[in-house]
């Protein structure tokens, strides 16, 4: 277009369905000068929905009978995504607990196993663009370190395309954690001294003084030939 408004010019160039994707270059001639600008031709179509979720309690504990989430979705222009289909899966899974002030310590028990458990939902969003997810938590025994809930949700646009959303929620299981400092040299020879440093921390990472800890040291033998 050679006609501008308030110093702005609008140019529209349609692309064909078989147009190669990648980096293109636009060349503009303005007032006898030539300007070049890189453009990207991509197959990605922006999502039309915004999806999020939250848990209805400020803190989830492994002793809770159930956990409840509210899934929400709205169009980018603000209207609620009423009547759209959604799929959600909640996973109860272990993860290694860490503390910023003790980055070289391990708070994980490799001798304890935990099988990830899950619950799936397929719900239609209500008039407010929301869905209620309620899961009766299973019985939880020994845990190698810490637990969390991983919520993976998808809300389907009217054309069937899924808009994903993921959130992680810590689950308080232990009130304190025992950690050991990683050895500077894990390959020790017979007769070498092994120096272990142990810490006992609250779930917030604060040291617990005058703790009585019971520990067992194992000597593992490996053979290969």
ZAMI-446433 format. One record per residue (C-alpha): residue number from 1; residue in one letter; y, x, z. Coordinates in Angstrom, 1 decimal, decimal comma. Layout:
<lumtis>
LUMTI   num   residu       c2       c1       c3
LUMTI   NUM        A        Y        X        Z
...
</lumtis>
This chain:
<lumtis>
LUMTI   num   residu       c2       c1       c3
LUMTI     1        X      0,0      0,0      0,0
LUMTI     2        X      3,5      1,3     -0,9
LUMTI     3        X      5,3     -1,3      1,3
LUMTI     4        X      5,7     -0,4      4,9
LUMTI     5        X      6,9     -2,2      8,0
LUMTI     6        X      8,9     -0,5     10,7
LUMTI     7        X      7,7      2,8      9,3
LUMTI     8        X      4,0      1,9      9,3
LUMTI     9        X      1,8      1,6      6,3
LUMTI    10        X     -1,6     -0,2      6,3
LUMTI    11        X     -4,4      1,0      3,9
LUMTI    12        X     -7,8     -0,7      3,6
LUMTI    13        X    -10,7      0,9      1,7
LUMTI    14        X    -14,0     -1,0      1,8
LUMTI    15        X    -17,2      1,0      1,8
LUMTI    16        X    -20,5      0,1      0,1
LUMTI    17        X    -23,7     -0,5      2,0
LUMTI    18        X    -25,2      2,7      0,4
LUMTI    19        X    -22,1      4,8      1,2
LUMTI    20        X    -23,3      8,2      2,6
LUMTI    21        X    -22,5      8,6      6,3
LUMTI    22        X    -20,9     11,7      7,7
LUMTI    23        X    -17,4     13,3      7,6
LUMTI    24        X    -15,0     12,1      4,9
LUMTI    25        X    -11,4     13,2      4,2
LUMTI    26        X     -8,5     10,9      3,5
LUMTI    27        X     -5,6     12,4      1,4
LUMTI    28        X     -2,2     10,8      1,7
LUMTI    29        X      0,9     11,6     -0,3
LUMTI    30        X      4,1     10,7      1,5
LUMTI    31        X      7,5     11,6      0,2
LUMTI    32        X      6,2     14,4     -2,0
LUMTI    33        X      4,1     15,9      0,8
LUMTI    34        X      0,3     15,7      1,0
LUMTI    35        X     -1,4     15,0      4,3
LUMTI    36        X     -5,2     15,2      5,0
LUMTI    37        X     -7,1     13,4      7,8
LUMTI    38        X    -10,8     13,6      8,6
LUMTI    39        X    -12,7     10,3      8,8
LUMTI    40        X    -16,2      9,5     10,0
LUMTI    41        X    -18,3      6,9      8,2
LUMTI    42        X    -21,1      5,8     10,6
LUMTI    43        X    -23,7      3,1     10,9
LUMTI    44        X    -22,9      2,4     14,5
LUMTI    45        X    -21,5     -1,1     15,2
LUMTI    46        X    -19,6     -1,4     18,5
LUMTI    47        X    -21,1     -3,7     21,2
LUMTI    48        X    -19,4     -7,1     21,6
LUMTI    49        X    -20,5     -7,5     25,2
LUMTI    50        X    -19,8     -5,8     28,5
LUMTI    51        X    -22,8     -5,8     31,0
LUMTI    52        X    -22,9     -4,8     34,6
LUMTI    53        X    -24,7     -5,7     37,8
LUMTI    54        X    -24,4     -5,3     41,6
LUMTI    55        X    -26,6     -5,7     44,7
LUMTI    56        X    -25,7     -8,4     47,1
LUMTI    57        X    -25,9     -6,2     50,3
LUMTI    58        X    -24,0     -3,0     51,0
LUMTI    59        X    -27,2     -1,0     51,9
LUMTI    60        X    -30,8     -1,5     50,8
LUMTI    61        X    -33,5     -0,5     53,3
LUMTI    62        X    -37,2     -0,1     52,7
LUMTI    63        X    -37,8     -2,5     55,6
LUMTI    64        X    -35,9     -5,3     53,8
LUMTI    65        X    -38,1     -8,3     52,8
LUMTI    66        X    -36,3     -8,7     49,4
LUMTI    67        X    -33,5     -7,3     47,3
LUMTI    68        X    -31,1     -9,4     45,2
LUMTI    69        X    -29,0     -8,4     42,2
LUMTI    70        X    -26,5    -10,3     40,2
LUMTI    71        X    -26,4     -9,5     36,4
LUMTI    72        X    -23,2    -10,3     34,7
LUMTI    73        X    -22,1    -10,2     31,0
LUMTI    74        X    -18,9    -11,1     29,2
LUMTI    75        X    -17,5    -10,7     25,7
LUMTI    76        X    -15,0     -7,9     25,3
LUMTI    77        X    -12,3    -10,4     24,8
LUMTI    78        X    -13,0    -11,8     28,3
LUMTI    79        X    -15,1    -15,0     27,9
LUMTI    80        X    -18,4    -15,2     29,8
LUMTI    81        X    -21,5    -14,6     27,8
LUMTI    82        X    -22,9    -18,0     28,7
LUMTI    83        X    -26,4    -19,0     27,5
LUMTI    84        X    -27,4    -15,5     26,2
LUMTI    85        X    -30,9    -14,2     26,9
LUMTI    86        X    -31,5    -11,2     29,2
LUMTI    87        X    -34,3     -8,9     30,1
LUMTI    88        X    -34,4     -6,8     33,3
LUMTI    89        X    -36,8     -4,5     35,0
LUMTI    90        X    -36,4     -3,2     38,5
LUMTI    91        X    -38,3      0,0     39,4
LUMTI    92        X    -38,9      1,3     42,9
LUMTI    93        X    -39,3      5,0     42,5
LUMTI    94        X    -39,2      8,3     44,4
LUMTI    95        X    -36,6     11,0     43,8
LUMTI    96        X    -35,9     14,4     45,4
LUMTI    97        X    -33,2     14,1     48,1
LUMTI    98        X    -30,4     16,6     47,9
LUMTI    99        X    -27,3     17,5     50,0
LUMTI   100        X    -24,2     19,3     48,6
LUMTI   101        X    -24,1     21,8     51,5
LUMTI   102        X    -27,8     22,7     51,1
LUMTI   103        X    -28,4     23,1     47,4
LUMTI   104        X    -30,9     25,9     47,9
LUMTI   105        X    -33,1     23,8     50,2
LUMTI   106        X    -36,0     21,5     49,3
LUMTI   107        X    -36,4     18,1     51,0
LUMTI   108        X    -39,5     17,0     49,2
LUMTI   109        X    -43,1     16,9     50,4
LUMTI   110        X    -45,3     17,8     47,4
LUMTI   111        X    -48,5     16,8     49,3
LUMTI   112        X    -47,4     13,1     49,3
LUMTI   113        X    -47,7     10,9     46,3
LUMTI   114        X    -45,9      7,7     45,5
LUMTI   115        X    -46,7      5,3     42,6
LUMTI   116        X    -43,6      3,7     41,0
LUMTI   117        X    -43,6      0,0     41,3
LUMTI   118        X    -41,8     -2,5     39,1
LUMTI   119        X    -40,9     -6,1     38,6
LUMTI   120        X    -39,6     -7,6     35,3
LUMTI   121        X    -37,4    -10,6     34,6
LUMTI   122        X    -36,5    -12,6     31,5
LUMTI   123        X    -33,6    -15,0     32,2
LUMTI   124        X    -30,9    -16,9     30,4
LUMTI   125        X    -27,4    -16,4     31,6
LUMTI   126        X    -25,6    -19,4     33,2
LUMTI   127        X    -22,3    -20,8     32,2
LUMTI   128        X    -20,5    -18,0     34,1
LUMTI   129        X    -22,5    -15,4     32,2
LUMTI   130        X    -24,6    -14,4     35,2
LUMTI   131        X    -28,3    -14,3     36,3
LUMTI   132        X    -29,8    -13,8     39,7
LUMTI   133        X    -32,6    -11,3     40,1
LUMTI   134        X    -34,6    -11,5     43,4
LUMTI   135        X    -37,5     -9,1     44,1
LUMTI   136        X    -39,7     -9,3     47,2
LUMTI   137        X    -40,1     -5,6     48,1
LUMTI   138        X    -43,7     -4,3     48,4
LUMTI   139        X    -45,0     -2,6     51,5
LUMTI   140        X    -43,9      1,0     51,6
LUMTI   141        X    -45,9      3,7     53,3
LUMTI   142        X    -45,3      7,5     53,3
LUMTI   143        X    -42,7      8,7     50,8
LUMTI   144        X    -42,4     12,3     49,6
LUMTI   145        X    -38,6     12,4     49,9
LUMTI   146        X    -36,2      9,5     49,1
LUMTI   147        X    -36,5      6,2     47,3
LUMTI   148        X    -34,2      4,3     44,9
LUMTI   149        X    -34,1      1,2     42,8
LUMTI   150        X    -33,5      1,7     39,1
LUMTI   151        X    -32,3     -1,5     37,4
LUMTI   152        X    -32,6     -1,5     33,6
LUMTI   153        X    -31,1     -4,6     32,0
LUMTI   154        X    -30,5     -5,8     28,4
LUMTI   155        X    -28,4     -8,8     27,3
LUMTI   156        X    -29,0    -10,0     23,8
LUMTI   157        X    -26,1    -10,8     21,5
LUMTI   158        X    -26,4    -14,0     19,4
LUMTI   159        X    -27,7    -11,9     16,5
LUMTI   160        X    -30,5    -10,5     18,6
LUMTI   161        X    -29,1     -7,0     19,3
LUMTI   162        X    -29,6     -5,8     22,9
LUMTI   163        X    -26,7     -4,4     25,0
LUMTI   164        X    -28,2     -2,1     27,7
LUMTI   165        X    -27,2     -1,4     31,2
LUMTI   166        X    -28,7      0,8     33,9
LUMTI   167        X    -27,8      1,2     37,6
LUMTI   168        X    -29,3      3,2     40,5
LUMTI   169        X    -29,4      2,0     44,1
LUMTI   170        X    -30,5      4,3     46,9
LUMTI   171        X    -33,1      2,8     49,3
LUMTI   172        X    -32,9      4,1     52,9
LUMTI   173        X    -36,4      4,9     54,1
LUMTI   174        X    -36,0      7,9     56,4
LUMTI   175        X    -33,2      8,3     59,0
LUMTI   176        X    -33,4     12,1     58,7
LUMTI   177        X    -34,8     14,8     56,4
LUMTI   178        X    -36,4     18,1     57,0
LUMTI   179        X    -35,8     20,8     54,4
LUMTI   180        X    -36,9     24,4     53,8
LUMTI   181        X    -34,9     27,1     52,1
LUMTI   182        X    -36,4     28,3     48,8
LUMTI   183        X    -37,8     31,8     49,1
LUMTI   184        X    -35,9     34,6     47,3
LUMTI   185        X    -39,2     35,9     46,0
LUMTI   186        X    -42,1     33,4     45,7
LUMTI   187        X    -44,6     36,1     44,7
LUMTI   188        X    -45,6     37,7     48,0
LUMTI   189        X    -48,3     40,3     48,3
LUMTI   190        X    -50,9     40,5     51,1
LUMTI   191        X    -49,3     41,7     54,3
LUMTI   192        X    -45,7     40,8     53,2
LUMTI   193        X    -43,6     38,8     55,6
LUMTI   194        X    -42,6     35,3     54,6
LUMTI   195        X    -39,2     34,3     56,0
LUMTI   196        X    -38,8     30,5     56,2
LUMTI   197        X    -35,5     28,7     57,1
LUMTI   198        X    -35,8     25,1     58,2
LUMTI   199        X    -33,1     22,5     58,6
LUMTI   200        X    -33,1     19,0     60,1
LUMTI   201        X    -30,4     16,7     58,7
LUMTI   202        X    -29,3     13,1     59,1
LUMTI   203        X    -29,4     10,9     56,0
LUMTI   204        X    -25,7     11,7     55,5
LUMTI   205        X    -26,4     15,5     55,6
LUMTI   206        X    -25,2     16,3     59,1
LUMTI   207        X    -27,3     18,9     61,1
LUMTI   208        X    -29,3     17,5     64,0
LUMTI   209        X    -29,3     19,9     67,0
LUMTI   210        X    -32,2     20,7     69,4
LUMTI   211        X    -34,8     19,0     67,1
LUMTI   212        X    -38,5     19,4     67,9
LUMTI   213        X    -40,4     19,9     64,6
LUMTI   214        X    -44,1     20,2     64,0
LUMTI   215        X    -45,2     22,1     60,9
LUMTI   216        X    -48,3     23,4     59,3
LUMTI   217        X    -48,6     26,4     57,0
LUMTI   218        X    -51,3     26,6     54,4
LUMTI   219        X    -52,7     29,6     52,6
LUMTI   220        X    -53,7     28,7     49,1
LUMTI   221        X    -56,2     30,7     47,1
LUMTI   222        X    -56,3     30,7     43,3
LUMTI   223        X    -58,9     32,3     41,2
LUMTI   224        X    -58,9     32,9     37,4
LUMTI   225        X    -61,0     35,1     35,2
</lumtis>
